[in-house]
Amino acid sequence: MLVSGATGIGKTLMVTEFMKSGIEASERSLLVSFEEDHEQLLCNAASWGIDLKAAKERGLLKILCDYRERPGMEDHLIHMRPAMLDVRPERVAINSNPVMKQSTTPPALSVSLRWKL
């Protein structure tokens, strides 16, 4: 799942709920955030009654936070590849930022998201 949009519209809540569903189904999950750091994600989730920390401790969730600006989505995916190989997630959520969306054309984004490990 790729969620993109302006700051404050509920992207983090949406990806957190998506992760919660996967965790409840015992699916290995990867949450990638380009706006919030690890502790902020855990804190936000806890405030919504979702214990991502426990999921991490059980090995069901990996959180990758990446703030570096990269030229495009393809570069972000290359950076994410080691975590995807390590976790082998059944569920991935990418909480992107507006800058990332601006740097990626819709066809490039579509092709990138079909990228195979």
N, C-alpha and C positions, 0 to 999 in steps of 0.2 A: 504494500500500500504506500503510495506516495501522496503526502498531504502538503499542499503549498498554499500560501496566501499571506496576507498582511499580519503583522504582529497583533496578537490579542483576539483573533477570531475563533479560537478554540482548536487549533491544530494539535496541541499537546494533549488536550482532553480526548480528542478523537483517536490519536495513536495509542494513548494509554488504554482506552477501552478495547481497542483492537488487540493489544498485547494481553490484556486481562482475559479475553476470550480464548486466546491461544494457550495461555498458561493453564486455564481451567480445563482445557482439553489435553494437557500434558504435551503440548507442542513446543519444540525448541524454537525460541524466538530471538530475533535481533532487532533492537530499536536503535536507529541512527538519528541523531539530532544535530542540526546545524545552527540552532539558536540557543539552546539551554544546556547548561553543564549537567554532569552526572548527578550531583547532589540536589540541584534544583528539580530535576526530573523525579527523583525519589520523593522529595518533599511535596511536590505538586500531587503526585499519585497518592501519597499517604493522606493528603487533605481531601481527596475524593474517595477515600476508603479502599484504595487499591495498594496492596503491599508488594511492590516490585522488588524490594530488597530481599524478601523471602524467596521470591522466584529466582533471583540471582544466586542466592545461597544454595538452592536446590539444583542449580545448573540448567534451569529452563530458560533463562534470559541473560542475554549479553547486551550491554548498552555501550554504544560507540558515539562519542561526542567529537565533532570535527568543526572547528571554527575557521580553519584556513580557507582563504579565498582561492579557488581554483578556476581555471578558464571555462570549464563546462562540466556538465553532468558526467561525461565519460571519465574525466579525471577523478571525480568523487568516487565513481564505481571502482576504479582501479585501486583507490585507497581503501575501499571497503572490502575488497576481495579477500585479504587475509582473515578478517573476522568471519566472513561467510564460509571460508574453507574450514576454519576452526570449529565453528558452531554447527555448520550444516543445518541452518534454520529451515523450519517448515513454514515459518511466518516471519515476514520482514516488514517493518514500518519505517519509512523515512519521513522525518519531520523537517522539511526544508525551509529555506528562508527566501524572501523576495529576490535577493541578489542572485541566488542560484537559478531561480525561474527565469530571470532576465537574461542569464548567460546561456540558456539552452533553448533551441528551437523545438517546436512540438515534434517534428519527425525524428530529430536526433534523440529526444527524450524517449520516444516510443521504441526506437531501436535499442537504446541503451538498457531499457528495463527488461528487454527480452534476452539480455546477455546471459550466456550459460557459464557455469563454473568450469 
